[in-house]
Amino acid sequence: MSRGRPGAPQSIVNPNELLSQEDILQEDWCLLELGNHLREPITVLHWLAQRRLIRNSLHCNQCNQPFGLNAYQDATDGYRWYCKSCKLRRSVRDDSFFAHSRLPLKQLICYAYCWSRNMAQNDILHEARMNNASKTLAAWGVHCRDICEMGIEENPSMINNLNKDGTPVFSAFICCVVHHYRL
């Protein structure tokens, strides 16, 4: 007979909900649809975990137990991984494309989408609500470009064809990120 509260979930989404790289390549998002999937912190985590952009689950190297996903008000993302056995905490964005940023995941996803659509910087600042963050915007632009370049070097088949100026046309920005940060 179980007592007390149920334990924290050990994954963000059910493992059979994880998308394959082929499924991700077939996705065709617009900003309006994307916004509908990013309304609450947990739905942001679901969206990212399904696309393997953050870890769906985490195992503790110290005690060999699975981490639980706990709601945590003080975390930028509203959740964190917590090992009940050894009390270790980890950010949901550790070891991901988003690991070194303090901006909310919702803003970063919006930024990455707008960047991948080649929007003007002022439009990206507006859409991602990154007011007065031009240095952050520039740094994220470099980060996105670097990740795409690494993805292309590792997997040249991501290039559909070349533009008139000889620059590559990408299948999808997110595919580069998934390929590089495959979790």
N, C-alpha and C positions, 0 to 999 in steps of 0.2 A: 504494500500500500504506500503510495507516494504522499509525502508531506510537503507543505510549503508551496512556494511558487515554482512553476515549471522552469527548467533550465533555459539559458539563452540559446537561441538557434546557433548551430555550428556552421552554417553556410548562409550566404545572403540570398541565393536562389537555389532551387532544387537543381542538382547537377544535370538533369535531363533538359533544363531550360537554357543551358549554355549554347550559344550559337557557334556554328563552325565558321571557319574563314570564308568558305563558299557562301554561306548564308549572309554573312556580313557584307560581302561584295555585292550581293543582290539587293541590299537595302537601298532605298532612295528617300532620303529625308528632306523635309523642308523645315524652316525655322519654326513655323507654327506647330507642326506635329511634334517636333523635338521639345518645344516648350511644354506641351501637354504631358510629356513623359517625365518632366523634371520639376514637378510642382512641390513635392515633399522630399525631405532628405532621404527617406528610405527608398522612394521611387528612383531617385538619382543613383543610389547604390545598386539597385536592381538593374537599371539600364547599363551601368558600367560593368557590373559583374557578368551579365549575360553576354557582353561583347569582349569579355576577358581583359578589360582595361584596368581592373583592380582584382585582387584575389577574391575568389568566391568563398574560400575557407582558409584557415591557417592552423598549423600544428606547432605546438610549443617544443622547441629544441631542448629546453631545460628539463621538463618533466614528461615529455612524450605524450601529452594530452592535447586534445583539440581546443582551440580558443573558442569562446562564445562571442557572439555579436551583441553588444550591449548599447542601449540608448545612453547617450552621455551629453548632457546639456552644454558642457564647456568645450566640447570638441567642435571645431569649425564645421565638420560634416554631420554632426548630430549623433554619431555612432563611433564606436571603437571596438577593437578586438581585445578580449580580456581572458587570461588564463586563470580559471578559478583555483587551480591547484597551487601555482606559485605566484599568483597575483601580478603577473607581468601584463603590461598594456602595450598595444601597438595601434598605430593609426591605420585606418582602412585603406589609406593611400600609400602605405609603405611599399617599396619596390615597384612602383608604378610610374607611368608617365607624369603623374601629378604629385609625386612624392615631395618635391622641393618647393612647393608653392603653399602659401598661406591663404590664397584666395579660395572662396567656396567652389566646390566641384561644379555646381550649376553654372557659375560664371566661366569656369575654365572650359567646360564642354561647349558653351555658347561661343566663346572666343575661338576654339579650335574649329567649330563648324563654320563660323563666319570667315575665318582665315582660309579654310579650305575652299570656300566659294569666292575667294579673291576680292572680298569686300574692301572698301576704302577704310583706312584706319579710324577716321571719325565715325563711320557707321558701326564699326566693330566696338569702339568705345561706348557708343550709345546702346547697341543691342545687348552687349554683355554687362552693361551697367558698371563699366570700369572708369567712371568719371575721374579726372585728374590722375590717371594712372598711365601716362604715356610711356614712362620708363618700363613699367611692367609689361605694357603692350609690346614694346620693342623686344624685350627679353623673351616673351612668349613667341613672338614671330620667329626669332632666331632658333628657339628650342624646337618649334614645329618643323622648321626647314631642316634642321640637323637630323631629327628623327626620320623624316621622309628620305633624306639623302642616305642615311644608314640602311633604311628599309629597301631602297632601290638597289644599293650596292649588294646587299645580301640576297635579294630576290628581284632580278631585272624583269621578270615577267609581270610585275605590277604596272609596268609602263604599257599603256594601250597603244600609243603611237607618239609621234613628235609634232609639236607646233611648227608653224612656218619658220620661226626663228631657231628651231633645233632644240628647244626645251621640251622635256618629257610631259606628256599628259598622264596624270595618275588615274588609276582605276578608282581609288577612294583614299582619302587621307587616313581614315580610321583603320584601313587595312594595313598601312605602313606602321601605325602605332601598335596594332595587335601583333603584327609579325615581329616587331622589335621587342615588345614587352610581353610576349606570350607567357601567360601564367599557368 
